Amino acid sequence: MFITKHEDGFLYIVNQYDHSKQAGQVARHWGNEDFIRPQYFSSMCLGVEKHDIGWIESDEKVLFDKVKSQPVPFLSVNLLQHVDFYGKGYEKVKAEDTYAGLLVGMHWMGLYTSRFGYDPSFTFNIPQDLAPQINETITHMQKEWVDLKMELWKKKGPRSEFENHLWMNYEIVQFMDRLSQYVSMHKHDTTNKLVMGPVRRNLENKGTMITVQGQGDGTIVVDPFPFASHVETTVKQRKIPNVKYATHSEVYKALEEAEYEEVKWTFVPPVEKKTVEQVEFESVN
């Protein structure tokens, strides 16, 4: 679950898989004159949509922190549970679509490896006593991907081109995940600015950082803009009082009784700056 605290005394909660589905819907708008759609685009969108499908059970049962007496936010989930949830989701998506499953696996392992170096500022906190087990999981998964890649590539075109498209798709998955987190963890009136990426515009590009900033009214300016047109999207959230809950059952009941609210957001490109000549021409005419 995404759980954020705000000054109004409530916990704002978005289910992990609801976030995942919302991200997948937005991902399908990817691509314009500046940002290409890589190979396996439909599979990539499916991977975005289902990258958190393994978290459905935890969302339904509601993980509870007995010490803090509150539900557990996703970044505080026990590491072994984290591995279990993502592992189940990876297997489920892989059975449906091999390429999408591969991307979900890459997303999963990237959470323990600073996103394979794409985002050195981020990695899941790994306790020292669990490091050998996690490293073994990372190694095992990457060995498994060798066979998956061979199955998908089938010697159609250069292997380097296949890998290039795969890693570009991975970059898009990471961006879409973080963009969805932005609207899932901010209030509608946010003006917070975040820089995300890098994401390549094309296979030759070295990667572009993308700035995301709310305008205070549910409109989010994305610069540079990677979508075909303005994108309207909806986040499903619930609110429960930000208090200590005596038992797991008590917080579970509070969530059961909380009504879902649909919060609408719109992603838009930055307003083009007019040149002096344009302004003078428009004033004359």
Secondary structure, DSSP 8 states (H G I E B T S, - for coil): -EEEE-TTSEEEEE-HHHHHHHHHHHHTTB--SSS---TTHHHHHHHHHHTTGGGHHHHHH--EETTTTEE--GGGS-HHHHHHHHHHHHHHHHHH-HHHHHHHHHHHHHTTTTGGGT-TT------GGGHHHHHHHHHHHHHHHHHHHHHHHTT-S-HHHHHHHHHHHHHHHHHHHHHHHHHHHS-TT---EEEEEEE-SSTT---EEEEEEE-SSSEEEEES--BSS-EEEEEEEEEEESS--SSHHHHHHHHHHS--EEEEEEEE-------HHHHHHHHH-
